[in-house]
Amino acid sequence: MAEDLTNAPIFTVAKPAAEYEFAEAESQVFLGLARSMRFVGMAQGIMGVALFLVAVAHTWMGGPPALLSSAPMALTGALSLVTGVWLRRAADPVERIATTRGDDIRNLMEAMRALSQMFSLQRAYFMAAAVLFVASLVAAVLAVTVFAHAMASLFS
């Protein structure tokens, strides 16, 4: 005979598992990591601003021809600034792992999401830079080849 499920709940709500809490020694590792992340994020941001300003000054002093060489420098500076800010932001949940109780896993996952965002941006930047680098090499080889053929036909 079949069991009567007429009044059975459609969904059951599981009790939340006890939150994992890192030990004091582990918390000290997270505190050290958070401090390092803040320092590196600040240094990276400052270097990004400096690189961007150098690119602007280079373009201003060199005029339109300098724009071609300044654009990658400015983009790299902007990327460094953004990732520096994001790295400093990611340090907050890492620090909270050590300084709060009951939310260690949630804080750890928040830090992982922030770091994933930062590294995804850097990955996209480096992939685009690699494509541009290969395209530049191909263009340079083609230009040298065309120049060599033009010179050969000129002198033959």
Buried (B, 14 or more C-beta within 10 A) or exposed (E): EEEEEEEEEEEEEEEEEEEEBBEEEEBEBBBEBBEEBBEBBBEBBEBBBEBBEBBBEBBEEEEEEBEEEBEEBBBBBBBBBBBBBBBBBBBBBBBBBBEBEEBBBBBBEBBEEBBEBBEEBBEEBEEEBEEEEEEEEEEEEEEEEEEEEEEEEEEE
